[in-house]
Amino acid sequence: LKHIKDPLPATVDVLFNWNHPAYEVSVNGSWNWEMLFPLTKEEENWSTSIAIPPGEYEYRYKVDCEWKKDVKQPSHYNNYQNNVLRVQYQSKQQEVCSENEPLLTDETDLETQVIALKNSKRDIRLLMLGLDAGGKTAILYKLKIGEVVSTIPTIGFNVETLEYKDIKFTIWDVGGQVS
């Protein structure tokens, strides 16, 4: 039998940042021109993460009701001045993502993903899903207190907040048990 690798995910999470003064910021791109994705503000920086299929795209920001490009990012001119972006899967060896580079999602470990997010300076919300007795709660508390604890089946959910460097994670551990 020939070993078949797991299929790659259909999309890659891409982090978009706007680091200029604004009251309201959204982004859209050629992956879906009809939809605006709002950015959330943390201090003076705006950001959002969008799941995008691999490929090459144009994108633009809507800042306070005006279309703009980010002058710090690659762009080209074709009647509209848009930023450009290439979305691709990244291997485990690539440990640092720059702004608007796809976040590590496939064949990576949690620490590598945390390194990729270290410059985002924002709250990250994670939802842990898995089979009953799959170790979700044990992983949550290993991350929170640094040691393995004995757990019982989760009824409902557990929510814990932890910080790694300048990233604040809120992790939801959803149980499959019913009361």
HUPEBEL-V755535 format. One record per residue. N is the residue number from 1. RES is the residue in one letter. OMEGA is omega in whole degrees, -180 to 180 (999 if undefined). D_LAST is the distance of its C-alpha to the last C-alpha in whole Angstrom. Layout:
n->N res->RES omega->OMEGA d_last->D_LAST
n->N res->RES omega->OMEGA d_last->D_LAST
This chain:
n->1 res->L omega->177 d_last->44
n->2 res->K omega->179 d_last->44
n->3 res->H omega->179 d_last->42
n->4 res->I omega->178 d_last->40
n->5 res->K omega->174 d_last->39
n->6 res->D omega->179 d_last->35
n->7 res->P omega->177 d_last->36
n->8 res->L omega->178 d_last->37
n->9 res->P omega->-178 d_last->34
n->10 res->A omega->-177 d_last->36
n->11 res->T omega->177 d_last->36
n->12 res->V omega->177 d_last->36
n->13 res->D omega->-178 d_last->35
n->14 res->V omega->-179 d_last->38
n->15 res->L omega->177 d_last->39
n->16 res->F omega->180 d_last->41
n->17 res->N omega->171 d_last->43
n->18 res->W omega->-174 d_last->45
n->19 res->N omega->180 d_last->47
n->20 res->H omega->180 d_last->49
n->21 res->P omega->179 d_last->49
n->22 res->A omega->174 d_last->47
n->23 res->Y omega->-179 d_last->45
n->24 res->E omega->-178 d_last->43
n->25 res->V omega->173 d_last->43
n->26 res->S omega->177 d_last->42
n->27 res->V omega->169 d_last->43
n->28 res->N omega->-176 d_last->43
n->29 res->G omega->-175 d_last->45
n->30 res->S omega->173 d_last->46
n->31 res->W omega->177 d_last->43
n->32 res->N omega->-176 d_last->42
n->33 res->W omega->-175 d_last->45
n->34 res->E omega->-173 d_last->43
n->35 res->M omega->175 d_last->40
n->36 res->L omega->179 d_last->40
n->37 res->F omega->-179 d_last->38
n->38 res->P omega->174 d_last->38
n->39 res->L omega->178 d_last->38
n->40 res->T omega->-175 d_last->37
n->41 res->K omega->172 d_last->39
n->42 res->E omega->-174 d_last->38
n->43 res->E omega->-180 d_last->42
n->44 res->E omega->-177 d_last->44
n->45 res->N omega->178 d_last->43
n->46 res->W omega->178 d_last->41
n->47 res->S omega->172 d_last->39
n->48 res->T omega->176 d_last->36
n->49 res->S omega->-177 d_last->35
n->50 res->I omega->176 d_last->36
n->51 res->A omega->-175 d_last->35
n->52 res->I omega->175 d_last->38
n->53 res->P omega->177 d_last->39
n->54 res->P omega->180 d_last->42
n->55 res->G omega->178 d_last->46
n->56 res->E omega->-173 d_last->48
n->57 res->Y omega->166 d_last->48
n->58 res->E omega->176 d_last->49
n->59 res->Y omega->-179 d_last->47
n->60 res->R omega->180 d_last->48
n->61 res->Y omega->170 d_last->47
n->62 res->K omega->-175 d_last->47
n->63 res->V omega->-180 d_last->48
n->64 res->D omega->176 d_last->48
n->65 res->C omega->176 d_last->49
n->66 res->E omega->177 d_last->51
n->67 res->W omega->-179 d_last->51
n->68 res->K omega->170 d_last->52
n->69 res->K omega->175 d_last->52
n->70 res->D omega->-176 d_last->51
n->71 res->V omega->179 d_last->54
n->72 res->K omega->-176 d_last->53
n->73 res->Q omega->179 d_last->51
n->74 res->P omega->180 d_last->53
n->75 res->S omega->171 d_last->55
n->76 res->H omega->-174 d_last->57
n->77 res->Y omega->175 d_last->59
n->78 res->N omega->-174 d_last->59
n->79 res->N omega->173 d_last->60
n->80 res->Y omega->177 d_last->57
n->81 res->Q omega->-177 d_last->56
n->82 res->N omega->170 d_last->53
n->83 res->N omega->178 d_last->51
n->84 res->V omega->-174 d_last->51
n->85 res->L omega->172 d_last->48
n->86 res->R omega->179 d_last->47
n->87 res->V omega->179 d_last->44
n->88 res->Q omega->177 d_last->43
n->89 res->Y omega->179 d_last->41
n->90 res->Q omega->180 d_last->42
n->91 res->S omega->-179 d_last->42
n->92 res->K omega->-176 d_last->41
n->93 res->Q omega->-180 d_last->44
n->94 res->Q omega->-171 d_last->44
n->95 res->E omega->-177 d_last->42
n->96 res->V omega->177 d_last->43
n->97 res->C omega->175 d_last->43
n->98 res->S omega->180 d_last->45
n->99 res->E omega->180 d_last->44
n->100 res->N omega->172 d_last->44
n->101 res->E omega->-175 d_last->43
n->102 res->P omega->174 d_last->40
n->103 res->L omega->-179 d_last->37
n->104 res->L omega->-178 d_last->37
n->105 res->T omega->-175 d_last->34
n->106 res->D omega->178 d_last->35
n->107 res->E omega->178 d_last->36
n->108 res->T omega->176 d_last->35
n->109 res->D omega->-175 d_last->33
n->110 res->L omega->-178 d_last->32
n->111 res->E omega->178 d_last->35
n->112 res->T omega->178 d_last->37
n->113 res->Q omega->178 d_last->35
n->114 res->V omega->177 d_last->35
n->115 res->I omega->-180 d_last->39
n->116 res->A omega->-178 d_last->39
n->117 res->L omega->-169 d_last->37
n->118 res->K omega->-179 d_last->39
n->119 res->N omega->-175 d_last->41
n->120 res->S omega->177 d_last->39
n->121 res->K omega->-180 d_last->38
n->122 res->R omega->176 d_last->35
n->123 res->D omega->177 d_last->31
n->124 res->I omega->177 d_last->29
n->125 res->R omega->-179 d_last->26
n->126 res->L omega->175 d_last->24
n->127 res->L omega->179 d_last->21
n->128 res->M omega->178 d_last->20
n->129 res->L omega->178 d_last->18
n->130 res->G omega->179 d_last->18
n->131 res->L omega->174 d_last->17
n->132 res->D omega->-180 d_last->14
n->133 res->A omega->-179 d_last->16
n->134 res->G omega->178 d_last->19
n->135 res->G omega->-178 d_last->20
n->136 res->K omega->-179 d_last->19
n->137 res->T omega->179 d_last->17
n->138 res->A omega->178 d_last->20
n->139 res->I omega->-180 d_last->23
n->140 res->L omega->-177 d_last->21
n->141 res->Y omega->172 d_last->22
n->142 res->K omega->177 d_last->25
n->143 res->L omega->-175 d_last->27
n->144 res->K omega->-174 d_last->26
n->145 res->I omega->174 d_last->27
n->146 res->G omega->177 d_last->29
n->147 res->E omega->180 d_last->28
n->148 res->V omega->179 d_last->25
n->149 res->V omega->176 d_last->22
n->150 res->S omega->-177 d_last->20
n->151 res->T omega->173 d_last->16
n->152 res->I omega->180 d_last->13
n->153 res->P omega->-178 d_last->11
n->154 res->T omega->173 d_last->10
n->155 res->I omega->-176 d_last->6
n->156 res->G omega->-178 d_last->8
n->157 res->F omega->171 d_last->12
n->158 res->N omega->176 d_last->15
n->159 res->V omega->177 d_last->18
n->160 res->E omega->175 d_last->21
n->161 res->T omega->176 d_last->25
n->162 res->L omega->-180 d_last->28
n->163 res->E omega->175 d_last->31
n->164 res->Y omega->-173 d_last->34
n->165 res->K omega->-180 d_last->37
n->166 res->D omega->178 d_last->37
n->167 res->I omega->177 d_last->34
n->168 res->K omega->180 d_last->31
n->169 res->F omega->168 d_last->28
n->170 res->T omega->-174 d_last->25
n->171 res->I omega->177 d_last->22
n->172 res->W omega->176 d_last->19
n->173 res->D omega->-175 d_last->16
n->174 res->V omega->180 d_last->14
n->175 res->G omega->179 d_last->11
n->176 res->G omega->-178 d_last->10
n->177 res->Q omega->175 d_last->7
n->178 res->V omega->-178 d_last->4
n->179 res->S omega->999 d_last->0
